[in-house]
Amino acid sequence: MITQAVAATRSYFGDPPPLGMVTFIDRRKVKPTMVRGKETWGYTWIKAGFEYAGETKGGLMALRLRPEHMPPPDAAYGTQLQMF
């Protein structure tokens, strides 16, 4: 679903910013996923191609998706396309 959302965003807005997209995760409000016996936050984002980018001053985990790792643009499901 994350990859589809990125593709739809690219379809709507065009080329991504040179540094890519960033998302933030508040570890106090999100349950971790157990991956090989270790608590992992943002696992689905990492599976979608995002990589760890650091922490904010407020303690949020930052994940970034580089433009070269983004899926190609694709209209969102259920979107009516323009004919002309």
C-alpha positions, -999 to +999 in steps of 0.1 A: +000+000+000+029+024+008+045+018-026+011+023-044+007+056-025+041+068-035+034+059-072+001+078-070+018+108-054+044+108-082+016+105-108-003+135-093+027+158-084+053+148-110+090+144-104+100+139-067+121+164-048+159+157-053+163+145-017+132+122-019+104+117+006+105+116+044+082+101+069+083+102+107+074+075+133+067+082+170+079+051+188+058+060+218+026+057+198+033+028+174+039-008+183+070-024+169+070-054+146+091-084+157+117-091+130+140-121+138+133-117+175+141-080+175+116-051+179+116-030+147+098+002+141+088+012+106+092-023+092+066-019+065+082+015+054+116-002+052+101-030+031+087-003+008+123+011+003+126+037+030+158+039+049+167+051+084+176+089+082+180+097+119+161+112+147+143+146+152+150+167+183+116+156+196+126+119+194+107+109+162+124+084+139+129+097+104+128+074+073+136+086+038+128+072+004+154+083-022+141+092-057+160+064-074+142+038-051+107+052-058+083+032-080+073+048-114+043+071-114+009+053-115-025+068-111-043+059-078-068+030-079-103+042-088-090+074-104-108+084-135-081+094-161-083+123-184-089+116-221-074+147-234 
